[in-house]
Amino acid sequence: MHQGSRSSRTRSRGGREGALLSSTTHRCLSGFCPGEMAGIKALISLSFGGAIGLMFLMLGCALPVYDKYWPLFLLFFYILSPIPYCISRRVVDDTDSTSNACKELAIFLTTGIVISAFGLPIIFARAEVIAWGACALVLTGNVVIFGTILGFFLVFGSNDDFSWQQW
């Protein structure tokens, strides 16, 4: 069925309802509404950012010049960093406009995890477990990955139709 017969059929229903139905079917004929495309583009760009960050981490570990895999312990920090905030979002009711102790504790724990993730490669480099060049690559990967995690919560953290809480 092509678009012309669909719009004429919706106009035959008459009134505002037919015009509203016509405009809705016209915008979403391809299967993707404009709001969904923005979410998909954001998800693709965040995936690309995560891949770039992990590439820097792997380069800091696997290049023949460095050849030490101690920085892979940072993967635990990447996994642990969003957990306190996700738990507090589930527990806390967002209707309260005042400060909440549970949310502040979650932000404090997340900050501690992120700072530890930046401190560990520096401690490894000062103890001469890894080279300073590997430390620089791992710190660059940290910036990219934690920026990607922050971007994920900024893009998908709102309570709209395309939210990560629905997953």
N, C-alpha and C positions, 0 to 999 in steps of 0.2 A: 504494500500500500504506500503510495507516495504522499508527500507532504500536502499537496493541494486538496486531496480528498479528505484528509484528516482535518484541516482547518475549516473546510466548508461544512463538515459534519458537526464540528463544535459550534460554529456560528448558528447552525440550525436549532441548537438548544436554546438560543436567545439569551438576552440580558447580560448582566455582568458575569455570571457564572461561565457562560460560553466563552467570553473574551478572556477570562482568567485561565480557563482550561487550555485555550488555544495558545496563550503566551507561555504557559508552563510546558506544554508538550513541545513547543517550538524550541525552547531553550535547551531542553534535555533530551533531544532526539538521539544524540549520539550515545547516550547511556551515561554520560558524565555531566553533572551540573557544574556551573562555574565555581561554586564553592568547593566541590570535591577536587577539581583540578588544582586549585591552590594548595590543598592539603597534600595531594600526591606530589606536586613539585617540591614542596617543603620536605616531604619524606625522602625524596630522591636526593635532594641536596644535603640533607643531614646524613644520609647513608654514605654519600661521597665524602663528606667531612670525616666521618668515622673511619673510613677506609684509608684516607690520607694520614690521619693520626696514627693508626696502627702500622702504616708503612714506615713512618718515622721511628716508631718503637722497634720494629723489626730491623730496620737499618742500623739502629744503635746497638743491636745485639748481634746481628749475623754478618756484618761486613767483615771480610778477612782481617782487616786491620785491628778490629776490636775483639771479635770472636769470644765474647762472654755473654752468657744468657741470664745473668742476675737481674737485669731490668725487667724481665718478664713477670716478676713479682708485682709489678704495677697493674697487671690485669685484675688482680684482686681489688685494688683501689677503684678501678673503673667500674667494677661490678657493684662494689659496696656503696659508692658515693650517692646514687639516687635512692637507695633503700630507706633511709630515715625520713626523707621528705615524702616519699610515696606512702609510708605508713602513717605519717601525720596527716596527710591529705585524706586518708580513709577514716581516721579517727575523729578529726576535728570538724566541727560544723562551721562552714564559712559564713554563716549569717551574722556571727558575732563580729562587730567592727573593732573591738578592742584587741589588744595584744593577747596572744595565747601562749601559755607556757609550753605546751606540747609542740607547737610549730617552731617556737624559738629554740627548743632543745634539738629539734630535727635540723634546723639551720646550723646550730653550733656543731653538731656531730658531723654534718656534711662538710662544713668548713674545716674541721679537724682532719677529715679523710683527705680532702683536696690538698691541704698544706702538707700532709704526710707524703702524698704522692709526689709533690714537688721536692720535698726534702730528701727522700730516699736516694734518688740518683746522685744528688750532691754529696751525700754521706758516702755513697759507694765510690765516687770519684776522689774524694779527699782521703779515703782509706786505701786508695789505689787498687780497688777491686775492679773498676772499669776505667777506661780512659776518659779524659775530659771531652774529647770529641763525641764519644758515645753518650756522655751526659748531656751535651748540647742537643744531640738528636732526640734523646728521650724527653728532654724538657720541651722541645718543640712539639713532639707528639702529645705531651700532656696538655699543652695549651690548646691544640687543635681538638683533642678528644673531649676535654672538659668544656670547651666552647660549644662543641656539638651537643653534649648532654644538656648544657644550659639552653641552647637553641631549641632542643626538643621540648623542654618544659615551657619555654616561652610560646612556642607555636602551638603545641597540643595541650597545654595546661589549662586553657580557658574552658569554661563549661558551655561549650556550644555544640553544634551538631557533629562536628568532626573532632572529637576529643580522644585522647589516649585512654581515658578512664572507661570508655566503652569497650576496649579490648580486654 
